[in-house]
Amino acid sequence: TRQASEILNEAKSIFDLSKIVPGRDLTLIFSPDNQNLIGIEYSISDISRLVVTIEGDNIQASRQEIQRVLTSDYTGGIVQTDYVVEKGDNLYNVLRRHGVCDYQIDLAIKSVKKVYNLSGIVPGNALSIWVTEEEPVRLARLTYEIDYRNLLEVVPENGTFKASKQTFDLDVRHERAEGVITSSLYESAIRAGLPAEVVMGLSDIFAWDINFFTDIREGDRYTVVYERYYVKDTFRGYGRVTAARFVNQGRVHTAVYFDDGNGISGYYDENGKPIRKLFLKAPLNYRRISSGFSRSRIHPIYRVARPHLGVDYAAPTGTPVVALGNGTVTFKGTSGGFGKSIQITHPAGYVTYYGHLSGYAKGIDKGTRVSQGEVIGYVGSTGVSTGPHLDFRVKHNGKFVNP
């Protein structure tokens, strides 16, 4: 009891040992014969430790400052934990669960920010953490899988943290597949084992020549060569279609990807002509054409003969409507019986009109530059309309033409 009181009194100027708290490391050191207490160590904080030495009646207490960041000459035990980031995780919470203090976490995030922003770790990505076995826990190493090709490594260095990014070589392998359509391209291709990404790529390539919702027939055939990506012999995903052949209603369509190395790339037919046309075949995936282009038709509501200088595509409300080609939005708003509508001006004297929309895509406004295939709005029935459809019109050199 007397010795305990003396220890408390001697240590009090540094730390009051009567106020030790749960979770902190307290070590009692005894003589080799376990008869005498010769020292006490207590973790005051993440960076400070109380050290008490006892030699008979001589008791001395001192504060030992601990390096906040691990030094390169550390020889103690290291524990590794491999972790997969889950939804709702952030680096702070993950490292705190492993005992790493706030100071180290903040310093690590700030130190590596120029290489990668660790505050945005992504669910599903791998994270490996190395920390010291002894208290206070210090971060010895951290690796984070940015994506399947890039790995971030963070290590302590000179009182702070240093980050480096390693990029793995990508091994591109080619695979060939072919099939015959019995229902739709998508269903037939999936049954044949073709990945969904490649199916969609194939339909995008021929979108200027084939409408895959209305032109496809049973017995149509396709052959496709596509890329598979590997890193360290581990499959990591699918790349682009490099060549394709599609026989639609007896007509052969061929496409080969070519890149000249100077910024010009795309798909070309067997004669070297670009597959990509000025316009898509249609601005949406429609169920049917409910009304065609006419100089004189009976209006479905007013029941009088009026010109219908466009095409009505019947489709469910909310169906995405895309820009037929590259251009600039020159009108967005309500236009009489046309309802909510958009007008786009294209090169070569073309203007396209999209009417009866239910709404507009985010970011679409007058003056916005749009790309071919970009969603600009959604099918609706605004204005004078008998049901949800897109009233689509094309003007060339000031005159309406049949789309």
C-alpha positions as CSV (number, residue, x, y, z in Angstrom):
1,T,0.0,0.0,0.0
2,R,2.8,2.4,0.9
3,Q,4.7,1.6,-2.4
4,A,1.5,2.2,-4.4
5,S,1.0,5.5,-2.8
6,E,4.5,6.6,-3.5
7,I,4.2,5.5,-7.1
8,L,1.0,7.6,-7.5
9,N,2.6,10.6,-5.9
10,E,5.7,10.4,-8.1
11,A,3.8,9.9,-11.3
12,K,1.1,12.6,-10.6
13,S,3.1,15.4,-12.1
14,I,3.0,13.5,-15.4
15,F,-0.2,11.5,-15.2
16,D,-2.7,10.7,-12.3
17,L,-2.6,6.9,-12.3
18,S,-5.9,6.9,-10.3
19,K,-7.6,8.0,-13.5
20,I,-6.6,5.3,-15.9
21,V,-9.3,4.6,-18.5
22,P,-10.5,1.4,-20.2
23,G,-8.9,0.5,-23.5
24,R,-5.5,1.9,-22.6
25,D,-2.5,-0.3,-22.3
26,L,-1.1,-0.8,-18.7
27,T,2.0,-2.9,-18.2
28,L,3.4,-4.0,-14.8
29,I,7.0,-5.1,-14.9
30,F,8.4,-7.5,-12.2
31,S,11.8,-8.8,-11.3
32,P,13.0,-12.1,-12.8
33,D,11.9,-13.9,-9.6
34,N,8.5,-12.2,-9.8
35,Q,8.9,-10.9,-6.2
36,N,9.3,-7.2,-6.8
37,L,7.6,-4.6,-9.0
38,I,10.3,-2.8,-10.9
39,G,8.4,-0.8,-13.4
40,I,5.1,0.4,-14.8
41,E,4.2,1.6,-18.3
42,Y,0.9,3.2,-19.2
43,S,-0.3,4.5,-22.6
44,I,-1.5,8.1,-21.8
45,S,-2.5,8.7,-25.5
46,D,-1.7,7.5,-29.0
47,I,1.6,9.4,-28.9
48,S,2.5,9.5,-25.2
49,R,3.5,6.9,-22.6
50,L,4.1,7.1,-18.8
51,V,7.2,5.2,-17.8
52,V,7.8,4.5,-14.1
53,T,11.0,2.8,-12.9
54,I,11.3,1.3,-9.4
55,E,14.7,0.5,-7.7
56,G,14.0,-0.2,-4.1
57,D,12.9,3.0,-2.5
58,N,13.9,5.0,-5.6
59,I,10.9,5.7,-7.8
60,Q,11.2,7.8,-11.0
61,A,8.5,8.8,-13.5
62,S,8.9,10.1,-17.0
63,R,6.9,10.8,-20.1
64,Q,8.0,9.0,-23.3
65,E,6.9,10.5,-26.6
66,I,6.0,8.0,-29.2
67,Q,6.6,8.6,-32.9
68,R,3.2,9.3,-34.4
69,V,4.2,7.8,-37.7
70,L,6.1,4.5,-37.9
71,T,9.8,4.9,-38.6
72,S,11.7,2.9,-41.2
73,D,13.9,1.1,-38.6
74,Y,10.9,-0.4,-36.8
75,T,11.5,-4.1,-36.0
76,G,8.4,-5.1,-34.1
77,G,5.6,-7.4,-35.1
78,I,3.2,-6.4,-38.0
79,V,-0.3,-7.7,-38.5
80,Q,-1.8,-7.8,-42.1
81,T,-5.6,-7.6,-42.7
82,D,-7.1,-8.1,-46.2
83,Y,-10.5,-6.4,-46.6
84,V,-13.1,-5.9,-49.3
85,V,-14.7,-2.4,-49.1
86,E,-18.4,-2.6,-48.3
87,K,-21.3,-0.1,-49.0
88,G,-21.1,2.7,-46.5
89,D,-17.4,2.2,-45.7
90,N,-14.9,5.0,-45.7
91,L,-11.2,4.9,-45.0
92,Y,-11.5,6.6,-41.6
93,N,-14.0,4.1,-40.2
94,V,-12.0,1.1,-41.6
95,L,-8.7,2.2,-40.1
96,R,-10.2,3.2,-36.8
97,R,-11.6,-0.3,-36.5
98,H,-8.0,-1.5,-36.8
99,G,-6.8,0.9,-34.1
100,V,-5.2,3.5,-36.2
101,C,-5.4,7.0,-34.6
102,D,-7.1,10.1,-36.2
103,Y,-3.8,11.8,-36.7
104,Q,-2.3,9.1,-38.9
105,I,-5.6,8.7,-40.8
106,D,-5.8,12.4,-41.6
107,L,-2.1,12.6,-42.4
108,A,-2.3,9.6,-44.8
109,I,-5.3,11.0,-46.7
110,K,-3.8,14.4,-47.0
111,S,-0.3,13.1,-47.9
112,V,-1.5,10.9,-50.8
113,K,-4.2,13.2,-52.2
114,K,-2.1,14.3,-55.2
115,V,-1.7,10.6,-56.2
116,Y,-5.2,9.4,-55.3
117,N,-8.1,10.7,-53.2
118,L,-8.5,8.0,-50.6
119,S,-11.7,9.6,-49.2
120,G,-13.6,7.9,-52.1
121,I,-12.9,4.2,-51.7
122,V,-15.3,2.1,-53.8
123,P,-17.4,-0.9,-52.5
124,G,-16.1,-4.2,-53.9
125,N,-12.5,-3.0,-54.2
126,A,-9.7,-4.7,-52.2
127,L,-8.0,-2.9,-49.3
128,S,-5.1,-4.4,-47.4
129,I,-3.9,-2.9,-44.1
130,W,-0.6,-3.6,-42.1
131,V,-0.5,-2.3,-38.5
132,T,1.9,-2.8,-35.6
133,E,1.0,-5.5,-33.0
134,E,2.1,-3.3,-30.1
135,E,0.2,-0.2,-28.8
136,P,-0.1,2.4,-29.9
137,V,-1.2,1.0,-33.2
138,R,0.6,2.5,-36.1
139,L,0.0,2.1,-39.8
140,A,2.9,0.2,-41.5
141,R,1.5,-0.1,-45.0
142,L,-1.8,0.2,-46.9
143,T,-2.7,-1.0,-50.4
144,Y,-5.9,-0.2,-52.3
145,E,-7.1,-1.6,-55.6
146,I,-8.2,1.5,-57.5
147,D,-9.3,-0.7,-60.4
148,Y,-8.2,-4.0,-61.9
149,R,-5.1,-2.4,-63.5
150,N,-4.0,0.1,-60.8
151,L,-2.9,-0.5,-57.2
152,L,-2.2,2.3,-54.7
153,E,0.4,1.7,-52.1
154,V,0.8,3.9,-49.0
155,V,3.8,3.6,-46.7
156,P,5.2,5.8,-43.8
157,E,8.3,7.9,-44.7
158,N,10.1,10.7,-42.8
159,G,7.2,11.4,-40.4
160,T,4.5,11.4,-43.0
161,F,3.1,9.0,-45.6
162,K,4.1,8.5,-49.2
163,A,1.9,7.1,-52.0
164,S,2.8,5.4,-55.2
165,K,0.6,3.9,-57.9
166,Q,1.4,0.7,-59.7
167,T,-0.1,0.0,-63.1
168,F,-0.2,-3.7,-64.2
169,D,0.2,-4.7,-67.8
170,L,-3.1,-5.6,-69.6
171,D,-3.1,-8.7,-71.6
172,V,-5.7,-8.5,-74.5
173,R,-6.9,-11.7,-75.9
174,H,-9.4,-12.1,-78.7
175,E,-12.4,-14.5,-78.8
176,R,-14.8,-15.3,-81.7
177,A,-18.5,-16.2,-81.4
178,E,-21.3,-16.7,-83.9
179,G,-24.9,-17.5,-83.8
180,V,-28.3,-17.6,-85.5
181,I,-31.2,-15.5,-84.3
182,T,-34.4,-17.3,-83.3
183,S,-36.1,-14.5,-81.4
184,S,-34.1,-11.4,-80.6
185,L,-30.3,-10.7,-81.0
186,Y,-30.0,-10.3,-77.2
187,E,-31.7,-13.5,-76.3
188,S,-30.0,-15.6,-79.0
189,A,-26.6,-14.2,-78.1
190,I,-26.9,-14.7,-74.4
191,R,-28.0,-18.3,-75.0
192,A,-24.9,-18.8,-77.1
193,G,-22.8,-17.6,-74.3
194,L,-21.9,-14.2,-75.6
195,P,-21.5,-11.6,-72.8
196,A,-24.1,-8.9,-72.5
197,E,-21.5,-6.2,-72.9
198,V,-20.5,-7.6,-76.3
199,V,-24.1,-7.9,-77.4
200,M,-24.8,-4.3,-76.7
201,G,-21.6,-3.3,-78.5
202,L,-22.6,-5.3,-81.5
203,S,-26.0,-3.6,-81.7
204,D,-24.4,-0.1,-81.3
205,I,-22.0,-0.8,-84.2
206,F,-24.8,-1.5,-86.7
207,A,-27.3,1.0,-85.2
208,W,-27.0,3.2,-88.3
209,D,-28.0,0.4,-90.7
210,I,-30.2,-2.0,-88.7
211,N,-33.0,-1.3,-86.3
212,F,-32.7,-4.2,-83.9
213,F,-36.3,-3.8,-82.7
214,T,-38.0,-3.9,-86.1
215,D,-35.6,-5.2,-88.7
216,I,-34.5,-8.4,-87.1
217,R,-35.8,-11.7,-88.6
218,E,-35.6,-15.3,-87.5
219,G,-32.6,-16.9,-89.3
220,D,-30.4,-13.7,-89.2
221,R,-26.8,-14.6,-88.5
222,Y,-23.9,-12.9,-86.8
223,T,-20.2,-13.4,-86.3
224,V,-18.2,-11.3,-83.8
225,V,-14.6,-11.0,-82.7
226,Y,-14.2,-9.3,-79.3
227,E,-11.5,-8.5,-76.7
228,R,-11.1,-10.2,-73.3
229,Y,-8.9,-8.5,-70.7
230,Y,-6.5,-10.3,-68.4
231,V,-4.2,-9.0,-65.6
232,K,-1.7,-11.5,-64.3
233,D,-3.6,-14.3,-66.0
234,T,-6.8,-13.3,-64.2
235,F,-9.8,-12.4,-66.3
236,R,-10.8,-8.8,-65.7
237,G,-13.5,-7.9,-68.2
238,Y,-14.5,-7.4,-71.8
239,G,-13.1,-4.9,-74.3
240,R,-14.4,-3.6,-77.6
241,V,-15.7,-5.6,-80.6
242,T,-12.9,-5.6,-83.1
243,A,-14.7,-7.1,-86.0
244,A,-18.3,-8.2,-86.8
245,R,-20.4,-9.5,-89.6
246,F,-24.2,-9.4,-89.5
247,V,-26.6,-10.9,-92.1
248,N,-30.0,-9.2,-91.8
249,Q,-32.7,-10.3,-94.1
250,G,-30.1,-11.6,-96.5
251,R,-28.1,-8.4,-96.6
252,V,-24.5,-8.6,-95.3
253,H,-23.2,-5.9,-93.0
254,T,-19.5,-5.9,-92.1
255,A,-17.6,-3.8,-89.6
256,V,-13.9,-3.7,-88.6
257,Y,-12.4,-1.5,-85.9
258,F,-9.4,0.6,-87.0
259,D,-7.3,3.2,-85.2
260,D,-4.7,5.2,-87.2
261,G,-2.8,6.2,-84.1
262,N,-3.4,9.9,-84.8
263,G,-6.8,10.3,-83.1
264,I,-8.9,8.9,-85.8
265,S,-10.7,5.6,-85.0
266,G,-13.9,3.9,-85.6
267,Y,-15.7,1.1,-87.5
268,Y,-15.4,0.6,-91.2
269,D,-16.9,-1.7,-93.8
270,E,-15.0,-4.0,-96.1
271,N,-14.5,-1.1,-98.5
272,G,-13.0,1.2,-95.9
273,K,-16.1,3.4,-95.6
274,P,-17.1,4.5,-92.1
275,I,-20.0,2.6,-90.5
276,R,-21.1,5.7,-88.5
277,K,-23.6,7.8,-90.5
278,L,-24.7,11.4,-90.1
279,F,-27.9,10.1,-88.4
280,L,-29.2,7.1,-86.6
281,K,-32.1,5.1,-88.1
282,A,-34.5,6.2,-85.4
283,P,-34.3,8.5,-82.3
284,L,-35.8,5.9,-79.9
285,N,-36.8,2.3,-79.4
286,Y,-40.4,2.3,-80.6
287,R,-43.3,-0.2,-80.7
288,R,-44.7,0.9,-84.0
289,I,-45.0,3.8,-86.4
290,S,-48.5,5.1,-85.6
291,S,-48.5,7.8,-88.3
292,G,-46.3,8.4,-91.2
293,F,-45.1,11.4,-93.2
294,S,-48.0,12.9,-95.2
295,R,-48.8,16.1,-97.0
296,S,-52.5,15.5,-96.2
297,R,-53.8,13.3,-93.5
298,I,-57.0,13.3,-91.3
299,H,-56.0,14.8,-88.0
300,P,-56.9,12.2,-85.2
301,I,-58.4,14.9,-83.0
302,Y,-59.6,17.8,-85.3
303,R,-60.8,15.3,-88.0
304,V,-59.8,17.5,-90.8
305,A,-57.1,17.1,-93.5
306,R,-53.8,18.5,-92.5
307,P,-50.2,17.9,-93.4
308,H,-48.2,15.7,-91.0
309,L,-44.7,16.5,-91.9
310,G,-43.1,13.9,-89.6
311,V,-43.3,10.4,-88.2
312,D,-45.1,9.4,-85.0
313,Y,-43.3,6.7,-83.1
314,A,-45.7,5.0,-80.6
315,A,-43.8,4.1,-77.4
316,P,-44.5,4.0,-73.6
317,T,-44.4,7.2,-71.6
318,G,-40.9,7.7,-70.3
319,T,-39.1,5.9,-73.2
320,P,-35.7,7.7,-73.7
321,V,-35.5,9.8,-76.8
322,V,-32.0,10.4,-78.2
323,A,-30.4,12.9,-80.6
324,L,-30.4,11.6,-84.1
325,G,-27.0,13.1,-84.7
326,N,-24.4,15.5,-83.4
327,G,-25.7,19.1,-83.1
328,T,-26.8,22.0,-81.0
329,V,-30.1,22.5,-79.1
330,T,-31.7,25.6,-80.7
331,F,-35.1,25.3,-78.9
332,K,-36.4,23.7,-75.7
333,G,-39.8,24.4,-74.4
334,T,-43.5,24.2,-75.1
335,S,-44.6,24.8,-78.7
336,G,-48.4,24.9,-79.1
337,G,-49.9,21.5,-80.1
338,F,-46.4,20.1,-80.3
339,G,-46.2,20.2,-76.5
340,K,-42.9,19.9,-74.7
341,S,-40.4,19.8,-77.5
342,I,-36.7,20.1,-78.6
343,Q,-35.1,21.3,-81.8
344,I,-31.6,20.4,-82.7
345,T,-29.6,22.0,-85.6
346,H,-27.1,19.6,-87.3
347,P,-24.4,20.0,-89.9
348,A,-25.2,20.0,-93.6
349,G,-28.4,22.0,-93.3
350,Y,-30.4,19.5,-91.2
351,V,-32.7,20.4,-88.3
352,T,-34.5,17.7,-86.2
353,Y,-37.7,18.2,-84.1
354,Y,-38.9,16.0,-81.1
355,G,-42.4,16.7,-79.9
356,H,-45.0,15.7,-77.2
357,L,-42.2,14.9,-74.7
358,S,-43.0,14.2,-71.1
359,G,-39.8,15.8,-69.9
360,Y,-36.2,16.7,-70.7
361,A,-33.0,15.0,-69.9
362,K,-30.8,16.6,-67.3
363,G,-28.4,19.2,-68.7
364,I,-30.4,19.7,-71.9
365,D,-31.0,23.4,-72.6
366,K,-30.9,25.9,-75.5
367,G,-27.3,26.1,-76.7
368,T,-26.3,22.6,-75.4
369,R,-24.1,20.6,-77.7
370,V,-25.4,17.0,-78.0
371,S,-23.8,13.9,-79.4
372,Q,-25.4,11.3,-81.6
373,G,-27.3,8.8,-79.4
374,E,-27.3,11.1,-76.3
375,V,-30.6,11.1,-74.4
376,I,-32.3,14.4,-74.7
377,G,-35.8,13.8,-73.4
378,Y,-38.6,11.2,-72.8
379,V,-41.7,10.1,-74.6
380,G,-44.9,11.7,-73.4
381,S,-48.3,13.0,-74.6
382,T,-48.1,16.8,-74.0
383,G,-49.7,19.2,-76.3
384,V,-52.4,18.0,-78.7
385,S,-52.0,14.2,-78.6
386,T,-54.1,11.1,-78.4
387,G,-51.6,9.0,-76.5
388,P,-47.9,8.7,-75.7
389,H,-45.7,8.9,-78.8
390,L,-42.8,10.9,-80.3
391,D,-43.7,13.3,-83.1
392,F,-40.3,13.3,-85.0
393,R,-39.6,15.7,-87.8
394,V,-36.6,16.5,-90.0
395,K,-36.0,19.7,-92.0
396,H,-33.3,19.9,-94.7
397,N,-32.3,23.3,-96.1
398,G,-35.5,24.8,-94.8
399,K,-37.9,22.2,-96.1
400,F,-39.5,19.3,-94.1
401,V,-38.5,15.9,-95.6
402,N,-39.6,12.4,-94.8
403,P,-37.4,10.9,-92.1
